[in-house]
Amino acid sequence: MPENKPQYNIPLHDIKPLLEVQEYSFYYLVAIILVATSLIIGVLYLLYRWFQRRDKFNIRKEHFHALNSLDFKNTKKSAYLITLYGNTFKDDSPRHKEMYNNLVTRLEEFKYKKEVNSFDSEVLGYIELYKEMIDV
C-alpha cells in the first residue's frame, strides 16, 4: 500500500531564482602571478647585468693605471712598459696611432742600449701628452 503523501503546491512570491554570477577572481590571480613573475625576472636580470659589469676585467683600465704609475727612474724598463701598455690604446683613432708611433720611435734609443740616460724633457712631454689623449 502506497502511502499518500500530501503535496503542497504553495506559490512562493518573495524568493527570487538563482542568478548566474560572473567569476573573475581566477583571471585576476593569473594576471597578478604573471606581473609578479615578470617583475622578479626583470630584477634578477638587472642584478645579473650589474654583477657581470662589476666583476668584468677591463684591460684598458688596467693598462691606463699602469701607465700612470710608471716610475721613470729605471729608464730602460719604463721605455719597454710604455711601449707595451701604450699599444693597447694606439688603435683608438688615427691620431692615437700617429702619436704612439712617434712615441715608440723616440723611445727606441732608450731600449736597445746597455746603459741609457734618463728621459729628456721632450720625451717626457710626449709621454704625458699620450697619457692625456687616452680615454678609458
C-alpha positions as CSV (number, residue, x, y, z in Angstrom):
1,M,0.0,0.0,0.0
2,P,1.4,3.1,-1.0
3,E,1.3,5.9,1.4
4,N,-0.2,9.0,0.1
5,K,1.8,12.0,1.0
6,P,0.2,15.3,0.8
7,Q,1.6,17.6,-1.8
8,Y,1.8,21.2,-1.1
9,N,1.5,23.5,-4.0
10,I,2.1,26.8,-2.4
11,P,3.3,29.5,-4.7
12,L,6.5,31.3,-3.4
13,H,6.4,35.0,-4.2
14,D,9.2,36.5,-2.2
15,I,12.1,34.1,-3.1
16,K,13.8,35.0,-6.4
17,P,15.5,32.4,-8.6
18,L,19.3,31.9,-8.5
19,L,21.3,34.2,-10.8
20,E,24.5,33.3,-12.5
21,V,27.3,35.5,-11.2
22,Q,30.4,36.0,-13.4
23,E,33.5,35.0,-11.5
24,Y,36.7,36.8,-12.5
25,S,38.9,36.0,-9.5
26,F,40.8,33.3,-11.4
27,Y,41.8,35.8,-14.1
28,Y,42.9,38.3,-11.5
29,L,45.1,35.7,-9.9
30,V,46.7,34.7,-13.1
31,A,47.3,38.3,-14.0
32,I,48.9,39.0,-10.6
33,I,51.1,35.9,-10.9
34,L,52.3,37.0,-14.4
35,V,53.1,40.5,-13.3
36,A,54.9,39.3,-10.2
37,T,56.9,36.8,-12.2
38,S,57.9,39.3,-14.8
39,L,59.0,41.8,-12.1
40,I,61.1,39.1,-10.4
41,I,62.7,38.1,-13.7
42,G,63.4,41.7,-14.5
43,V,65.0,42.4,-11.2
44,L,67.1,39.2,-11.4
45,Y,68.2,40.2,-14.9
46,L,69.3,43.6,-13.7
47,L,71.2,42.1,-10.8
48,Y,72.9,39.7,-13.2
49,R,74.0,42.5,-15.5
50,W,75.2,44.6,-12.6
51,F,77.4,41.8,-11.2
52,Q,78.6,41.0,-14.7
53,R,79.8,44.5,-15.3
54,R,81.2,44.9,-11.8
55,D,83.4,41.9,-12.0
56,K,84.5,42.3,-15.6
57,F,88.2,42.7,-16.1
58,N,89.0,45.8,-18.1
59,I,92.4,45.6,-19.7
60,R,92.2,49.2,-20.9
61,K,91.7,50.4,-17.4
62,E,94.5,48.3,-16.0
63,H,96.9,49.4,-18.6
64,F,95.9,53.1,-18.1
65,H,96.6,52.8,-14.4
66,A,99.9,51.0,-15.1
67,L,101.0,53.8,-17.5
68,N,100.1,56.4,-14.9
69,S,102.0,54.6,-12.1
70,L,105.3,54.1,-14.0
71,D,108.5,55.0,-12.3
72,F,110.8,56.8,-14.7
73,K,114.0,56.1,-12.6
74,N,114.6,52.9,-14.5
75,T,114.5,54.3,-18.0
76,K,115.1,51.2,-20.0
77,K,112.3,49.2,-18.2
78,S,110.0,52.3,-18.4
79,A,110.6,52.5,-22.2
80,Y,109.6,48.9,-22.7
81,L,106.5,49.2,-20.4
82,I,105.3,52.4,-22.1
83,T,105.6,50.6,-25.5
84,L,103.7,47.6,-24.1
85,Y,100.9,49.4,-22.3
86,G,100.6,52.2,-24.9
87,N,100.0,49.6,-27.6
88,T,96.5,49.0,-26.0
89,F,95.3,52.5,-26.9
90,K,97.0,53.0,-30.3
91,D,94.0,51.9,-32.4
92,D,91.5,54.3,-30.8
93,S,91.9,56.8,-33.6
94,P,94.4,57.7,-36.3
95,R,95.7,60.5,-34.1
96,H,96.4,58.0,-31.3
97,K,98.2,55.7,-33.8
98,E,100.4,58.5,-35.1
99,M,101.2,59.7,-31.6
100,Y,102.0,56.1,-30.5
101,N,104.3,55.5,-33.4
102,N,106.1,58.9,-32.8
103,L,106.5,57.9,-29.1
104,V,107.9,54.5,-29.9
105,T,110.5,56.0,-32.3
106,R,111.6,58.4,-29.5
107,L,111.8,55.5,-27.0
108,E,114.0,53.3,-29.4
109,E,117.2,54.9,-28.2
110,F,116.4,54.0,-24.6
111,K,115.5,50.3,-25.2
112,Y,118.4,48.7,-27.0
113,K,121.4,50.0,-25.3
114,K,123.1,48.5,-22.3
115,E,123.4,51.8,-20.5
116,V,120.9,54.6,-21.1
117,N,120.4,58.1,-19.8
118,S,117.2,59.2,-18.2
119,F,114.4,60.6,-20.3
120,D,114.9,64.1,-21.5
121,S,112.1,66.7,-21.2
122,E,111.0,66.3,-24.8
123,V,110.3,62.5,-24.4
124,L,108.6,63.1,-21.0
125,G,106.4,65.7,-22.7
126,Y,105.4,63.2,-25.4
127,I,104.7,60.5,-22.8
128,E,102.5,62.9,-20.8
129,L,100.7,64.1,-24.0
130,Y,100.0,60.5,-24.9
131,K,98.7,59.7,-21.5
132,E,96.4,62.7,-21.6
133,M,95.0,61.6,-25.0
134,I,93.8,58.2,-23.6
135,D,90.1,57.8,-22.8
136,V,89.2,54.9,-20.6
